[in-house]
Structures are given as C-alpha cells and as structure tokens.
Amino acid sequence: MASNLTDLSNVQGDILLNGLNKEVETFWFFTIADTRSFCQKLRQVATEEISHTQNVLDTRRNIKDFKTREGNSPSGRVPTIGANISFSFTGLKKIASVTGLQTNTGDPIFETGMKSAAVSGLQDPIKQGANGQTPDWDSDWLNKQVDGVLLVAGNSAGLIKEKLDRITALFGNSVRLAFKVDGKVRPGAEHGREHFGYMDGISQPVVGNLPNLTDEEKFVPPGQDIIPQGVILCGRPGDTNASARPAWMLDGSFLCFRKLKQNVQDWDRFLVQSSNQLGTFADQLGARLIGRWKSGCPVNLQADFDDTNIGKDVMRNNLFEFDPPGLNSQSQFTIQSGDRMVCPLGAHIRKTNPRGDQPGLGRESVNPHRILRRGIPYGPEISENPNAERGLLFACYQSNLGQGFEFIQRLWANNDRFRFGGAGVDAVMGQTNDKPNVPMQGLFPQDASRELNLPGINRFVVPRGGEYFFSPSLSALKGELSNVQGRNIHPNL
C-alpha cells in the first residue's frame, strides 16, 4: 500500500506549498539536440540548479524572518530564484532511447499530447484552411518540437537570466531553445489579479499530510479542501492510476501548460452592453460570470456589491457552498424571485470546482479532480499599450490529466449541460470550437430562468498554444533519467 511523502526534497519546487516564489517567470521551451549528452549532464543540473519543495519552504521561512526583523517597511528584500524542469512525451521517449527508461506512463492523454486533441477534445478554435483538426494556435506551438520546458521563477528578471545562463551552459549544445514566453505579476493595486481584474488563485486545495511543517504552516483556511497527496503526486495515496506507472514516476506530477490570450477590451465591452440589457451593472454581471467580485468576494456571500472586506479575509472568502436550496437535484436550476444569493451554474468558479453540488456525494466526489494552479499573467497593462497581446500563462499540476485538467475542461467547463441544461459554458475557461453563441441562465439575479447569449465566447479567452509535461522527482532526474546505457536502446529516436 502506498505511503505518504516523507522527503520534501524529492519533489520539484513548483508543485506543492504554493510553488516557487514568482514575481517574474520564464518558460524556456527546448528541443533535445543531443540526447546522450543531455542525459549525461542532467544529473549535475538536477543536483546544482533544480529547486525542490524543501528549498521553497526554506525560502518562505527566510522571507518571514526578514520581515520580522525589518518591520513593516523593510529596506531591500530577500532575493528569490528557482528552476524546475519537465518533459513532454516526445522528450521522455528521447531520454528512453539512451537510458532504457520505461515510458508507459499510464496517462494516454499525456502520451497523445495536447495539440493532437486540442480541437476534438478541448474544443479549441480551429485553424482556418487547415485539416479541420489543427488548432488556431501560435505558429511556434504548431511548428516547433518541444521536448521539455525549463521554468525559472523569482523576484527579478536579472536573477532569472543568471539562472537560465547557468543551466543552459551546463547543458551546452545538448539542448536548443525552441521558444520562450515570459510572465510577470501585475503591478501595484493589480498585484495578484489576472488581466480582467479579478483576484486569482484564491481557492486552492491543500495537499494533506506533508512532512516538516510547523502548525502555522499546516493551517488550512475555512472552506479550503484538503486532498490526498496522490491527487497531485504520482504513486502516493489517492493516485488512482498508481499501479499502471513505473516506479521512477513516484513523486512526479503532470504539468499542463496553456497560453491563454485575454481580450480584455472585448470582455469589458460585453459586460457594459449586456448588463444594460439585463438591467444590472457591469461589475455585477462580471461577478456572476466569474462567481466572485474583483476583490475575491463570492457572490454567494454578497450579491449586490463587492465587499472587499470579505474578499481579502482568508477566514471568510472560501467559507460557502453553492446554495443547495436553489438547486433542484432532479432536473433543473431554480431560484425564487428575489433570492439573489445563488451563484449561476455556469460561473467560472462553480464550473471548475462544484464544491458540494453533487447530490449525495458532496465535496469528496470533486476532490479527485482538483488541480494545483501555478499560472502567471503575461503582456503589458492596458494603460501601457491597449492593443498589445496579454493574457495568462496557465499552468497546473495533477497526477492524472484525465481526472484533472482535461476532466475539468471537457466535462465541466465546456459542457453547457453541466450541471443542468441552461447552465452554459464557463465564460472564462470554456471552449466551443467556433460555435458562435452559447446561452446561459442565472446571470440576472431576479430571474434565474432568463437567458443571456454569450456571443463569440471564444473571443474573451483564446488558447494560443500548450502542451502536457511530466515533472519528475529529484531522485528520478539524478537516477533513471540520467543513467545512460552503453548504446542507444532505440537508435531511431
């Protein structure tokens, strides 16, 4: 029987405990040019440059001590930098060709890759003039081979460049840059918000039974879910596919990366025009589409205005359920006239985490589908350049893509009948290929059955590329992925 993790230094640092500290981040996507040389150098890179969870915890403690010493107005700050490495299935197959690594990962979605199923599975927009199964992505994602990604995060661009320079110098000519994307948190009062203006990352599950934590570090805010380690880490309790995986995958996790372009001006314009149609106001309509006001205050706790005191209060901003009295478990979603304290079924936070919506099952039925999100915004502020591209570099970790990201995307966010007909698709994350209009109910507080058409829903958040990766443990990086055999096992790779 699987046991819980006992060594935080075996798990790459971006996976657990809120991940690497990041104010700026670079995703450096690479092609393995010389597989044998790459694997021979991987052990040194993993030993000297790849961050693990204990590093993250130590850094967090150092920052806390620094703030305690310096008070509320510290002079300077603790420099932070960390790097992780992950591989696509093509990258793992290359590594297997010189190490004999077993590549039966037990995850067919990972092995197929994101691009092949982006149109048919994820319902991404279709590239016009192609074969009908090619997603309308940036050319880099369509034309360049991505064997892996180095993600480097910290609190200054200079530290990131130095870290990347050291790692790429160690790898030498064994790797080649395919392309890179850079992200950064938004400045000033927008810190912590994505480009539509909503606080991000408020509701994250907590991985239970982690070692070496103080009582303060173990604190779980009210309303947050505690999930088994195996929902995120392969081979740990809660990993429903553990028996199908080779031993080297223990303590690794699958990384889903999506570049999501946000059309902020279209979103803002839609909210103004549609709120006039519904007889409400733009911020309230936006809150009902998201499920939270911009501060993070849930509409379940305040339907009429953005209560910023609730939004910033970790003891209250997740302490709610999605109004069971308004949910008819037999067939439909109903609200009595005047009862506005119900989150629409198609709201982003309800689509992606239904909480206790499942009759007779509750949150326990949702926990196997939880993910740990590690995204960061990209692109300039609207005030700097209104016409520039901006969006979210979405990243999340799970032990099973079919139960994690893909399940949430296909069966919840994209499904206009989840949980009942009329729910609509997730206005933020949902994709419908090129379907022009999707109706949604529950957006008008006084009349739940009234529908609003969301025209061209894909125009708000548009996928521009992505891939599935595996983030191995530190022991696997230094061991099975680095143990080069005397000759190539598969010479054609």
Secondary structure as UniProt FT lines:
FT   HELIX           8..10
FT   TURN            13..15
FT   TURN            17..18
FT   STRAND          24..32
FT   HELIX           35..48
FT   HELIX           53..70
FT   TURN            71..72
FT   STRAND          81..87
FT   HELIX           89..99
FT   HELIX           108..112
FT   HELIX           114..117
FT   TURN            118..121
FT   TURN            128..129
FT   HELIX           139..143
FT   STRAND          148..154
FT   HELIX           157..171
FT   HELIX           172..174
FT   STRAND          175..184
FT   HELIX           188..190
FT   TURN            191..192
FT   TURN            195..196
FT   STRAND          206..207
FT   TURN            215..218
FT   TURN            222..223
FT   STRAND          226..227
FT   HELIX           229..231
FT   TURN            234..235
FT   TURN            237..238
FT   TURN            240..241
FT   HELIX           242..244
FT   HELIX           247..249
FT   TURN            250..251
FT   STRAND          253..262
FT   HELIX           264..278
FT   HELIX           282..290
FT   TURN            294..295
FT   TURN            299..301
FT   HELIX           308..311
FT   TURN            314..318
FT   HELIX           324..326
FT   TURN            337..338
FT   TURN            345..346
FT   HELIX           348..352
FT   TURN            355..356
FT   TURN            359..361
FT   HELIX           362..365
FT   HELIX           367..369
FT   STRAND          372..373
FT   STRAND          376..378
FT   TURN            382..384
FT   TURN            386..387
FT   STRAND          391..398
FT   TURN            401..404
FT   HELIX           405..407
FT   HELIX           408..413
FT   TURN            416..417
FT   TURN            421..422
FT   TURN            427..429
FT   TURN            433..434
FT   STRAND          437..441
FT   TURN            445..446
FT   TURN            448..449
FT   STRAND          451..455
FT   HELIX           457..459
FT   STRAND          461..471
FT   HELIX           474..478
FT   TURN            479..482
FT   TURN            491..492
//
